[in-house]
Amino acid sequence: MAEGIGEVAQVAVIGAGYAGMAAAVELATRNIPVTVFEASRVLGGRARAVETHGVTLDNGIHIMVGAYHETLRLMRQVGADPARLLLRLPLTLAYPGELLLAAPRLPAPLHMLCALLGTSGLNWSEKFAAIRFMRAIQRNNFRLSTDCTMVALLEAHRQPQRLRAYLWEPLCVAALNTPADAASAQIYLNVLRDSLAAARQASDLLLPRVDLGALFPDTAASYLAAHGGAIQRGTTIERISKEGKTYVLHSKQNRHGPFSQVIVAVAPYHLPALVKNLPELNALRESVASLRFEPIVTCYLSYPSQVRLPQAMVGHAHGITQWLFDRGRLGGPSGLLAAVISARGRHLELSNQALAERIHAEIAGVLPNLPMPLWTQVITERRATFSCTPNLQRPETITPLPGLLLAGDYVAAEYPATLETAVRSGIRAAASIGQATVD
Ligand SMILES: Cc1cc2nc3c(=O)[nH]c(=O)nc-3n(C[C@H](O)[C@H](O)[C@H](O)COP(=O)(O)OP(=O)(O)OC[C@H]3O[C@@H](n4cnc5c(N)ncnc54)[C@H](O)[C@@H]3O)c2cc1C
């Protein structure tokens, strides 16, 4: 039994996304009895495997970077070896025939300096503007006195249009899933500080070679089972009640508990309904209900097996496609490509078929003589992440109710909504177990 939480400690985690599974793994490692309740039969939440056309795909392509230290640590801890499950590439931004930025294997900060100076497709004045920008934000320790939008920051630093269009804005949309004219410059600078401007390995791209379930949550579930934890899949918790010093969870058929402490690790849009009968959380509920969301669209196109992209991941600057991935180069079937479009835009007005046709035409611009796809599958996650705008108030791990903690990618953090943010929030919530007790 863990120190400081007494004899009867039983912890419930609601939600088996990356945040909830990270919390559960941390608790199980400390020998704290934990039960995870998950509405779906599939683990992973917004980063989960889906079956379609006889293939296991993901609900959306997920990119990690070397700076995801806690996700990588927990993967190792549960036995999911990052070296085998992730393709590690030095930071490369490739727009075939237009621009290529590739970080050489040199120590920081030389890798970024050489990457920017060696970028093909930028002229010297654009390269120096990029270096000037990096040096200016570095001099201020990546801190802004007042947060503003990314576009305002780029304008203040007189960044040329092409640099914005090929480098800063695509990176902003990829990292914050928020258009640059609405995105928080401070959160973007935090991401730059810990990736591009940190040790060279921190900026490496890590591309999953397996589906997002196998990457962490499924292996974490086996780890939990081996360490005395349990997962109840297909169990939607409808409300939480406080009974004396404990919490009881209510699903349609059952009461679950009592639990001495509860970590609520659901997506922000599921939180308000779940806690509506807890008046102590009224202010929290209202603040979470005011968050706005951004979509991510992923379009899979299955081509004959000879179709390949020049790299596992390439950028696309003209049209609606933002990034293209070659799943054949990432452990998937040869010929299977995925197009990713982050954040809101005109593409949301198209039907799935029209969108797939448009994306096929854009890929044909990159790969001449492209045959027609055998099948296509569009997956639209309308609330993929919260909209990461300047000065956003995000809730803390510890709530006004003792023993009821929050985890999730929207909980207060220096980062936007990412797998790493979710994992760190889960670790923080688990670390608070035992410190907080029920009144
Ligand atoms: C298409 C897409 C692409 C993305 N790309 C990237 C990327 O490239 N890199 C990156 O780092 N991040 C990316 N993200 C963001 C990342 O997926 C999320 O930040 C992260 O998965 C959020 O994890 P979470 O555990 O906080 O929440 P969730 O994954 O939403 O987990 C919450 C879980 O709670 C469950 N739940 C909800 N209500 C209840 C209830 N009442 N009872 C029981 N269970 C409940 C849900 O079923 C879910 O499993 C992407 C997201 C999407 C959607």
Ligand as a Chemical Component Dictionary entry (heavy atoms), coordinates in Angstrom:
data_LIG
# 
_chem_comp.id                   LIG 
_chem_comp.type                 NON-POLYMER 
_chem_comp.pdbx_formal_charge   0 
_chem_comp.three_letter_code    LIG 
# 
loop_
_chem_comp_atom.comp_id 
_chem_comp_atom.atom_id 
_chem_comp_atom.alt_atom_id 
_chem_comp_atom.type_symbol 
_chem_comp_atom.charge 
_chem_comp_atom.model_Cartn_x 
_chem_comp_atom.model_Cartn_y 
_chem_comp_atom.model_Cartn_z 
_chem_comp_atom.pdbx_ordinal 
LIG C1  C1  C 0 -7.099  13.432 -35.623 1  
LIG C2  C2  C 0 -6.168  13.851 -34.523 2  
LIG C3  C3  C 0 -4.822  14.049 -34.798 3  
LIG C4  C4  C 0 -3.956  14.419 -33.772 4  
LIG N1  N1  N 0 -2.626  14.558 -34.046 5  
LIG C5  C5  C 0 -1.754  14.695 -33.024 6  
LIG C6  C6  C 0 -0.353  14.642 -33.269 7  
LIG O1  O1  O 0 0.087   14.522 -34.403 8  
LIG N2  N2  N 0 0.485   14.730 -32.200 9  
LIG C7  C7  C 0 0.022   14.873 -30.916 10 
LIG O2  O2  O 0 0.831   14.892 -29.987 11 
LIG N3  N3  N 0 -1.314  14.960 -30.657 12 
LIG C8  C8  C 0 -2.201  14.874 -31.672 13 
LIG N4  N4  N 0 -3.543  14.919 -31.427 14 
LIG C9  C9  C 0 -4.014  15.257 -30.068 15 
LIG C10 C10 C 0 -4.058  14.028 -29.150 16 
LIG O3  O3  O 0 -4.683  12.950 -29.764 17 
LIG C11 C11 C 0 -4.844  14.390 -27.895 18 
LIG O4  O4  O 0 -4.271  15.544 -27.312 19 
LIG C12 C12 C 0 -4.831  13.280 -26.849 20 
LIG O5  O5  O 0 -5.127  12.037 -27.421 21 
LIG C13 C13 C 0 -5.864  13.600 -25.758 22 
LIG O6  O6  O 0 -5.821  12.581 -24.799 23 
LIG P1  P1  P 0 -6.720  12.656 -23.492 24 
LIG O7  O7  O 0 -6.459  11.416 -22.733 25 
LIG O8  O8  O 0 -6.525  13.967 -22.833 26 
LIG O9  O9  O 0 -8.248  12.674 -23.988 27 
LIG P2  P2  P 0 -9.077  11.576 -24.862 28 
LIG O10 O10 O 0 -8.176  10.917 -25.822 29 
LIG O11 O11 O 0 -10.260 12.287 -25.394 30 
LIG O12 O12 O 0 -9.517  10.500 -23.789 31 
LIG C14 C14 C 0 -10.691 10.600 -23.033 32 
LIG C15 C15 C 0 -11.298 9.205  -22.872 33 
LIG O13 O13 O 0 -12.384 9.313  -21.968 34 
LIG C16 C16 C 0 -13.432 8.480  -22.436 35 
LIG N5  N5  N 0 -14.677 8.988  -21.831 36 
LIG C17 C17 C 0 -15.277 10.184 -22.075 37 
LIG N6  N6  N 0 -16.365 10.317 -21.303 38 
LIG C18 C18 C 0 -16.450 9.193  -20.549 39 
LIG C19 C19 C 0 -17.346 8.740  -19.553 40 
LIG N7  N7  N 0 -18.381 9.503  -19.168 41 
LIG N8  N8  N 0 -17.161 7.524  -18.965 42 
LIG C20 C20 C 0 -16.104 6.744  -19.357 43 
LIG N9  N9  N 0 -15.217 7.129  -20.312 44 
LIG C21 C21 C 0 -15.375 8.336  -20.883 45 
LIG C22 C22 C 0 -13.374 8.614  -23.937 46 
LIG O14 O14 O 0 -14.025 7.535  -24.589 47 
LIG C23 C23 C 0 -11.854 8.641  -24.175 48 
LIG O15 O15 O 0 -11.356 7.350  -24.375 49 
LIG C24 C24 C 0 -4.450  14.615 -32.443 50 
LIG C25 C25 C 0 -5.813  14.443 -32.179 51 
LIG C26 C26 C 0 -6.664  14.062 -33.191 52 
LIG C27 C27 C 0 -8.126  13.842 -32.871 53 
# 
loop_
_chem_comp_bond.comp_id 
_chem_comp_bond.atom_id_1 
_chem_comp_bond.atom_id_2 
_chem_comp_bond.value_order 
_chem_comp_bond.pdbx_ordinal 
LIG C1  C2  SING 1  
LIG C2  C3  SING 2  
LIG C2  C26 DOUB 3  
LIG C3  C4  DOUB 4  
LIG C4  N1  SING 5  
LIG C4  C24 SING 6  
LIG N1  C5  DOUB 7  
LIG C5  C6  SING 8  
LIG C5  C8  SING 9  
LIG C6  O1  DOUB 10 
LIG C6  N2  SING 11 
LIG N2  C7  SING 12 
LIG C7  O2  DOUB 13 
LIG C7  N3  SING 14 
LIG N3  C8  DOUB 15 
LIG C8  N4  SING 16 
LIG N4  C9  SING 17 
LIG N4  C24 SING 18 
LIG C9  C10 SING 19 
LIG C10 O3  SING 20 
LIG C10 C11 SING 21 
LIG C11 O4  SING 22 
LIG C11 C12 SING 23 
LIG C12 O5  SING 24 
LIG C12 C13 SING 25 
LIG C13 O6  SING 26 
LIG O6  P1  SING 27 
LIG P1  O7  DOUB 28 
LIG P1  O8  SING 29 
LIG P1  O9  SING 30 
LIG O9  P2  SING 31 
LIG P2  O10 DOUB 32 
LIG P2  O11 SING 33 
LIG P2  O12 SING 34 
LIG O12 C14 SING 35 
LIG C14 C15 SING 36 
LIG C15 O13 SING 37 
LIG C15 C23 SING 38 
LIG O13 C16 SING 39 
LIG C16 N5  SING 40 
LIG C16 C22 SING 41 
LIG N5  C17 SING 42 
LIG N5  C21 SING 43 
LIG C17 N6  DOUB 44 
LIG N6  C18 SING 45 
LIG C18 C19 SING 46 
LIG C18 C21 DOUB 47 
LIG C19 N7  SING 48 
LIG C19 N8  DOUB 49 
LIG N8  C20 SING 50 
LIG C20 N9  DOUB 51 
LIG N9  C21 SING 52 
LIG C22 O14 SING 53 
LIG C22 C23 SING 54 
LIG C23 O15 SING 55 
LIG C24 C25 DOUB 56 
LIG C25 C26 SING 57 
LIG C26 C27 SING 58 
# 
